[in-house]
Amino acid sequence: MESVLTRGADAERLGEAPNQTWLLADAEHTDGIMNVVRTTLGPGVDGPPPHFHKESPEMFYLLDGALRILAGDQVLTVGKGDYLLVPPLMHHAWGTPMDTGADVLIVKAPGNNRFEYFRLGDRIRRGAAAPAEVLATAERFDNHFVDNPVWRAELAVRVGERKQMVPLPEL
């Protein structure tokens, strides 16, 4: 394998500020070692609903701001400079607190090709695809959505104030 370099200016960017995702490296670029994205979220914005990955852990490194992250049966606040590893099969979800956004580097290793998953999310956000389409991609992207009462309780505190970056279907 050769080295992999993605210049920030050349990375495919999805979304609009402050809610954007940069596609940095997919499994096809890294011989399946990992996939890497950078995501920014504005204050009070939710990422994906609770889900798990069968095959890969997921790593979060906060470049700036903060996230509230569901990790199993607890919700953690992760701030600038913090690192969190979520193991395979653990339910997880995330969103920003109401008073701050986040800039986060997300790595899944070993990787599977997930750029199309992020592109689908962007099409859903823009109304160019139906939210239900994401449910049909669970096996392809190793992204299995679940209901989680701990996360439901977390979101209930922020009802009416939070925004779902990509509108997803109810499970």
Backbone as CSV, one residue per row, in Angstrom:
resi,resn,N_x,N_y,N_z,CA_x,CA_y,CA_z,C_x,C_y,C_z
1,MET,0.838,-1.179,0.000,0.000,0.000,0.000,0.882,1.241,0.000
2,GLU,0.430,2.250,-0.715,1.124,3.530,-0.728,0.519,4.443,0.330
3,SER,1.212,5.538,0.610,0.651,6.506,1.548,-0.621,7.114,0.954
4,VAL,-1.494,7.608,1.822,-2.756,8.210,1.409,-2.770,9.644,1.899
5,LEU,-2.885,10.574,0.972,-2.937,11.988,1.318,-4.182,12.589,0.701
6,THR,-5.002,13.204,1.530,-6.153,13.965,1.049,-5.958,15.397,1.515
7,ARG,-5.770,16.279,0.598,-5.629,17.691,0.922,-7.000,18.236,1.324
8,GLY,-7.038,19.016,2.395,-8.303,19.549,2.879,-9.102,20.255,1.801
9,ALA,-8.424,21.023,0.971,-9.105,21.774,-0.081,-9.681,20.860,-1.159
10,ASP,-9.159,19.634,-1.267,-9.612,18.700,-2.297,-10.655,17.711,-1.795
11,ALA,-10.886,17.657,-0.482,-11.849,16.701,0.068,-13.259,17.064,-0.375
12,GLU,-14.032,16.049,-0.718,-15.438,16.272,-1.048,-16.148,16.759,0.217
13,ARG,-16.897,17.834,0.087,-17.590,18.435,1.230,-19.093,18.343,1.002
14,LEU,-19.781,17.812,2.003,-21.228,17.677,1.950,-21.854,18.616,2.969
15,GLY,-23.030,19.139,2.663,-23.750,19.994,3.591,-23.364,21.445,3.457
16,GLU,-23.893,22.232,4.381,-23.649,23.659,4.407,-23.284,24.055,5.833
17,ALA,-22.389,25.038,5.952,-21.957,25.488,7.281,-23.182,25.880,8.108
18,PRO,-23.221,25.529,9.369,-22.149,24.906,10.140,-22.181,23.377,10.108
19,ASN,-23.147,22.791,9.379,-23.323,21.329,9.387,-22.740,20.733,8.112
20,GLN,-21.482,20.316,8.199,-20.774,19.817,7.024,-20.010,18.545,7.345
21,THR,-19.775,17.751,6.305,-18.936,16.559,6.418,-17.935,16.566,5.277
22,TRP,-16.665,16.356,5.622,-15.595,16.226,4.641,-15.282,14.742,4.510
23,LEU,-15.316,14.207,3.286,-14.983,12.809,3.022,-13.478,12.745,2.774
24,LEU,-12.744,12.200,3.730,-11.277,12.252,3.683,-10.643,10.987,3.113
25,ALA,-11.061,9.815,3.571,-10.491,8.558,3.057,-11.509,7.446,3.265
26,ASP,-11.777,6.703,2.218,-12.690,5.571,2.311,-11.873,4.284,2.283
27,ALA,-12.507,3.178,2.562,-11.799,1.896,2.609,-11.073,1.606,1.300
28,GLU,-11.656,2.001,0.186,-11.009,1.747,-1.105,-9.691,2.496,-1.241
29,HIS,-9.526,3.585,-0.509,-8.280,4.362,-0.559,-7.230,3.823,0.405
30,THR,-7.657,3.058,1.416,-6.761,2.616,2.484,-6.599,1.097,2.528
31,ASP,-6.944,0.424,1.454,-6.909,-1.044,1.412,-7.726,-1.662,2.543
32,GLY,-8.860,-1.020,2.873,-9.769,-1.550,3.879,-9.353,-1.296,5.315
33,ILE,-8.264,-0.573,5.519,-7.778,-0.331,6.874,-8.745,0.545,7.666
34,MET,-9.268,1.604,7.033,-10.134,2.540,7.749,-10.902,3.402,6.772
35,ASN,-11.890,4.113,7.304,-12.459,5.244,6.589,-12.472,6.418,7.553
36,VAL,-12.335,7.619,7.003,-12.140,8.813,7.821,-12.996,9.950,7.271
37,VAL,-13.747,10.590,8.175,-14.502,11.785,7.825,-14.298,12.824,8.922
38,ARG,-14.505,14.056,8.551,-14.532,15.157,9.513,-15.920,15.770,9.415
39,THR,-16.541,15.994,10.569,-17.892,16.532,10.592,-17.955,17.729,11.528
40,THR,-18.646,18.774,11.082,-18.946,19.903,11.955,-20.459,19.981,12.112
41,LEU,-20.880,20.297,13.320,-22.297,20.464,13.631,-22.474,21.760,14.403
42,GLY,-23.541,22.479,14.104,-23.858,23.676,14.862,-24.458,23.317,16.214
43,PRO,-24.717,24.295,17.060,-25.321,24.047,18.368,-26.694,23.386,18.248
44,GLY,-26.954,22.411,19.125,-28.261,21.768,19.183,-28.611,20.918,17.978
45,VAL,-27.609,20.327,17.334,-27.847,19.515,16.136,-27.539,18.054,16.444
46,ASP,-28.441,17.168,16.020,-28.258,15.736,16.208,-27.576,15.121,15.000
47,GLY,-26.684,14.172,15.251,-26.127,13.334,14.203,-27.110,12.201,13.950
48,PRO,-26.623,11.027,13.610,-27.515,9.913,13.323,-28.192,9.402,14.596
49,PRO,-29.343,8.746,14.439,-29.993,8.145,15.604,-29.173,6.957,16.110
50,PRO,-29.538,6.403,17.253,-28.777,5.270,17.795,-28.602,4.153,16.761
51,HIS,-27.391,3.632,16.741,-27.047,2.565,15.809,-25.829,1.826,16.356
52,PHE,-25.471,0.755,15.676,-24.250,0.038,16.021,-23.632,-0.491,14.744
53,HIS,-22.383,-0.881,14.848,-21.654,-1.496,13.737,-21.259,-2.888,14.189
54,LYS,-21.513,-3.887,13.362,-21.177,-5.269,13.710,-19.679,-5.520,13.670
55,GLU,-19.000,-4.893,12.704,-17.620,-5.270,12.423,-16.559,-4.294,12.905
56,SER,-16.881,-3.036,13.036,-15.829,-2.042,13.267,-16.091,-1.186,14.496
57,PRO,-15.040,-0.896,15.248,-15.161,0.155,16.257,-15.188,1.511,15.550
58,GLU,-15.650,2.513,16.268,-15.686,3.864,15.712,-14.994,4.803,16.698
59,MET,-14.076,5.605,16.181,-13.290,6.507,16.993,-13.737,7.940,16.745
60,PHE,-13.874,8.700,17.838,-14.227,10.114,17.776,-13.105,10.906,18.424
61,TYR,-12.598,11.910,17.718,-11.630,12.831,18.290,-12.169,14.245,18.091
62,LEU,-12.396,14.955,19.206,-12.985,16.289,19.148,-11.912,17.325,18.870
63,LEU,-11.984,17.929,17.689,-11.062,18.990,17.313,-11.453,20.311,17.979
64,ASP,-12.770,20.484,18.188,-13.259,21.705,18.826,-14.692,21.467,19.282
65,GLY,-15.152,22.273,20.220,-16.525,22.199,20.688,-16.776,21.007,21.586
66,ALA,-18.003,20.495,21.525,-18.399,19.375,22.386,-19.484,18.548,21.718
67,LEU,-19.559,17.300,22.110,-20.631,16.394,21.690,-21.204,15.714,22.918
68,ARG,-22.490,15.439,22.862,-23.125,14.519,23.802,-23.192,13.217,23.029
69,ILE,-22.557,12.159,23.544,-22.467,10.893,22.824,-23.062,9.774,23.665
70,LEU,-24.006,9.061,23.057,-24.505,7.825,23.643,-23.444,6.765,23.406
71,ALA,-23.004,6.106,24.457,-22.044,4.995,24.366,-22.593,3.880,25.248
72,GLY,-23.312,2.948,24.636,-23.941,1.880,25.397,-25.127,2.396,26.176
73,ASP,-25.055,2.336,27.503,-26.167,2.775,28.338,-25.875,4.083,29.072
74,GLN,-24.884,4.841,28.581,-24.585,6.135,29.193,-24.418,7.206,28.132
75,VAL,-24.665,8.449,28.525,-24.448,9.590,27.643,-23.308,10.406,28.236
76,LEU,-22.275,10.587,27.432,-21.060,11.287,27.853,-20.966,12.640,27.165
77,THR,-20.374,13.607,27.836,-20.001,14.849,27.173,-18.529,14.734,26.814
78,VAL,-18.242,14.885,25.537,-16.879,14.776,25.021,-16.498,16.149,24.490
79,GLY,-15.379,16.700,24.964,-14.981,18.052,24.601,-13.690,18.105,23.805
80,LYS,-13.307,19.309,23.444,-12.112,19.553,22.638,-10.916,18.788,23.205
81,GLY,-10.249,18.038,22.331,-9.078,17.262,22.717,-9.403,15.879,23.246
82,ASP,-10.690,15.571,23.452,-11.081,14.254,23.972,-11.184,13.230,22.851
83,TYR,-10.916,11.988,23.227,-10.950,10.838,22.318,-11.914,9.812,22.910
84,LEU,-12.758,9.227,22.072,-13.668,8.173,22.507,-13.647,7.064,21.465
85,LEU,-13.494,5.825,21.925,-13.582,4.657,21.051,-14.839,3.887,21.431
86,VAL,-15.711,3.684,20.458,-16.935,2.907,20.649,-16.705,1.542,19.999
87,PRO,-16.742,0.460,20.781,-16.456,-0.866,20.218,-17.595,-1.373,19.332
88,PRO,-17.324,-2.386,18.506,-18.385,-2.981,17.706,-19.543,-3.426,18.604
89,LEU,-20.732,-3.372,18.059,-21.994,-3.804,18.676,-22.522,-2.846,19.744
90,MET,-21.756,-1.838,20.149,-22.237,-0.893,21.155,-23.148,0.146,20.492
91,HIS,-24.330,0.352,21.072,-25.230,1.398,20.593,-24.565,2.750,20.815
92,HIS,-24.649,3.602,19.811,-24.109,4.949,19.950,-24.873,5.922,19.057
93,ALA,-24.846,7.165,19.455,-25.463,8.284,18.735,-24.794,9.537,19.271
94,TRP,-25.014,10.658,18.614,-24.412,11.884,19.116,-25.143,13.104,18.604
95,GLY,-24.955,14.170,19.333,-25.483,15.473,18.974,-24.737,16.521,19.771
96,THR,-24.874,17.754,19.346,-24.194,18.833,20.057,-25.087,19.374,21.171
97,PRO,-24.463,19.863,22.246,-25.237,20.554,23.275,-25.900,21.805,22.676
98,MET,-26.866,22.362,23.379,-27.594,23.515,22.868,-26.735,24.773,22.781
99,ASP,-25.634,24.805,23.525,-24.841,26.040,23.581,-23.525,25.991,22.803
100,THR,-23.248,24.881,22.114,-21.985,24.817,21.371,-22.088,23.837,20.215
101,GLY,-21.301,24.082,19.202,-21.184,23.161,18.085,-20.024,22.208,18.308
102,ALA,-19.665,21.479,17.262,-18.559,20.525,17.358,-17.857,20.402,16.016
103,ASP,-16.586,20.080,16.095,-15.756,19.742,14.946,-15.080,18.436,15.332
104,VAL,-15.420,17.348,14.647,-14.998,16.025,15.088,-14.419,15.210,13.931
105,LEU,-13.345,14.508,14.210,-12.752,13.553,13.286,-13.293,12.180,13.669
106,ILE,-13.847,11.462,12.702,-14.446,10.157,12.955,-13.750,9.117,12.085
107,VAL,-13.267,8.048,12.731,-12.550,6.985,12.025,-13.189,5.652,12.372
108,LYS,-13.471,4.849,11.343,-13.895,3.463,11.540,-12.790,2.576,10.995
109,ALA,-12.360,1.608,11.811,-11.292,0.711,11.374,-11.534,-0.669,11.988
110,PRO,-11.526,-1.727,11.213,-11.298,-1.701,9.767,-12.440,-0.987,9.074
111,GLY,-12.127,-0.471,7.923,-13.097,0.332,7.198,-13.891,-0.462,6.187
112,ASN,-15.054,0.051,5.879,-15.791,-0.377,4.702,-16.112,0.903,3.939
113,ASN,-16.405,0.766,2.664,-16.676,1.958,1.872,-17.982,2.586,2.340
114,ARG,-17.887,3.801,2.915,-19.050,4.481,3.483,-19.322,5.851,2.872
115,PHE,-18.515,6.284,1.924,-18.767,7.596,1.339,-20.178,7.676,0.767
116,GLU,-20.668,6.594,0.160,-22.021,6.614,-0.409,-23.080,6.766,0.682
117,TYR,-22.825,6.247,1.872,-23.739,6.436,3.004,-23.858,7.933,3.328
118,PHE,-22.728,8.634,3.402,-22.744,10.062,3.688,-23.391,10.850,2.560
119,ARG,-23.162,10.430,1.319,-23.803,11.103,0.183,-25.317,10.902,0.224
120,LEU,-25.762,9.689,0.594,-27.194,9.440,0.741,-27.770,10.344,1.823
121,GLY,-27.083,10.451,2.957,-27.539,11.357,4.008,-27.669,12.784,3.527
122,ASP,-26.736,13.222,2.702,-26.801,14.579,2.153,-27.996,14.722,1.211
123,ARG,-28.271,13.704,0.401,-29.443,13.757,-0.489,-30.731,13.796,0.334
124,ILE,-30.780,13.036,1.414,-31.962,13.064,2.290,-32.121,14.461,2.880
125,ARG,-31.029,15.041,3.359,-31.064,16.384,3.946,-31.607,17.410,2.958
126,ARG,-31.248,17.266,1.671,-31.685,18.211,0.643,-33.056,17.874,0.069
127,GLY,-33.668,16.769,0.524,-34.979,16.374,0.010,-34.915,15.633,-1.309
128,ALA,-33.717,15.209,-1.729,-33.549,14.502,-3.005,-33.646,12.985,-2.849
129,ALA,-33.794,12.502,-1.625,-33.975,11.065,-1.355,-34.887,10.946,-0.136
130,ALA,-35.578,9.829,-0.062,-36.500,9.596,1.047,-35.740,9.070,2.266
131,PRO,-36.101,9.522,3.470,-35.421,9.038,4.676,-35.423,7.506,4.805
132,ALA,-36.481,6.843,4.348,-36.555,5.384,4.471,-35.452,4.673,3.686
133,GLU,-34.873,5.351,2.699,-33.825,4.714,1.889,-32.624,4.292,2.723
134,VAL,-32.333,5.012,3.790,-31.163,4.689,4.593,-31.337,3.337,5.299
135,LEU,-32.560,2.959,5.629,-32.777,1.697,6.328,-32.392,0.488,5.472
136,ALA,-32.503,0.622,4.160,-32.164,-0.471,3.256,-30.656,-0.660,3.097
137,THR,-29.847,0.222,3.687,-28.395,0.157,3.505,-27.666,-0.429,4.711
138,ALA,-28.390,-0.972,5.673,-27.782,-1.419,6.937,-26.617,-2.384,6.721
139,GLU,-26.815,-3.422,5.967,-25.745,-4.412,5.764,-24.615,-3.841,4.915
140,ARG,-24.969,-3.093,3.882,-23.951,-2.545,2.979,-22.961,-1.649,3.723
141,PHE,-23.476,-0.813,4.644,-22.611,0.144,5.333,-22.352,-0.241,6.784
142,ASP,-22.795,-1.433,7.208,-22.616,-1.880,8.595,-23.088,-0.797,9.558
143,ASN,-24.303,-0.322,9.312,-24.899,0.757,10.097,-26.313,0.308,10.463
144,HIS,-26.490,-0.215,11.668,-27.741,-0.842,12.080,-28.435,0.042,13.111
145,PHE,-29.551,0.679,12.705,-30.271,1.605,13.571,-31.119,0.848,14.578
146,VAL,-31.183,1.388,15.804,-31.917,0.763,16.904,-32.630,1.843,17.712
147,ASP,-33.632,1.416,18.452,-34.254,2.301,19.425,-33.439,2.193,20.708
148,ASN,-33.228,3.292,21.381,-32.452,3.265,22.616,-33.116,4.192,23.633
149,PRO,-33.634,3.649,24.742,-34.345,4.471,25.723,-33.456,5.529,26.391
150,VAL,-32.175,5.247,26.558,-31.269,6.232,27.169,-31.154,7.458,26.262
151,TRP,-31.022,7.229,24.951,-30.906,8.352,24.017,-32.239,9.077,23.882
152,ARG,-33.358,8.337,23.898,-34.669,8.984,23.866,-34.806,9.951,25.037
153,ALA,-34.366,9.538,26.218,-34.433,10.406,27.401,-33.541,11.638,27.213
154,GLU,-32.359,11.450,26.633,-31.451,12.571,26.365,-32.110,13.578,25.429
155,LEU,-32.745,13.100,24.370,-33.363,13.997,23.399,-34.610,14.669,23.953
156,ALA,-35.324,13.998,24.845,-36.550,14.567,25.414,-36.269,15.873,26.154
157,VAL,-35.085,15.997,26.717,-34.702,17.219,27.423,-34.633,18.398,26.454
158,ARG,-34.334,18.107,25.199,-34.109,19.173,24.220,-35.224,19.281,23.187
159,VAL,-36.376,18.679,23.430,-37.478,18.718,22.466,-37.799,20.167,22.109
160,GLY,-37.994,20.426,20.823,-38.334,21.757,20.355,-37.141,22.664,20.137
161,GLU,-35.975,22.279,20.635,-34.788,23.116,20.486,-33.774,22.514,19.531
162,ARG,-33.744,21.208,19.423,-32.716,20.543,18.635,-33.128,20.424,17.178
163,LYS,-32.135,20.170,16.326,-32.353,19.976,14.901,-31.730,18.660,14.487
164,GLN,-32.406,17.902,13.634,-31.856,16.667,13.086,-31.167,17.033,11.787
165,MET,-29.842,16.852,11.710,-29.090,17.238,10.520,-29.616,16.521,9.288
166,VAL,-29.822,15.218,9.397,-30.387,14.438,8.303,-31.666,13.810,8.826
167,PRO,-32.826,14.203,8.292,-34.067,13.620,8.790,-34.123,12.130,8.457
168,LEU,-34.248,11.312,9.478,-34.282,9.874,9.284,-35.629,9.324,9.712
169,PRO,-36.026,8.176,9.172,-37.327,7.622,9.502,-37.362,7.142,10.948
170,GLU,-38.551,7.125,11.523,-38.742,6.553,12.846,-38.532,5.052,12.743
171,LEU,-37.933,4.458,13.765,-37.694,3.010,13.773,-38.900,2.293,14.313
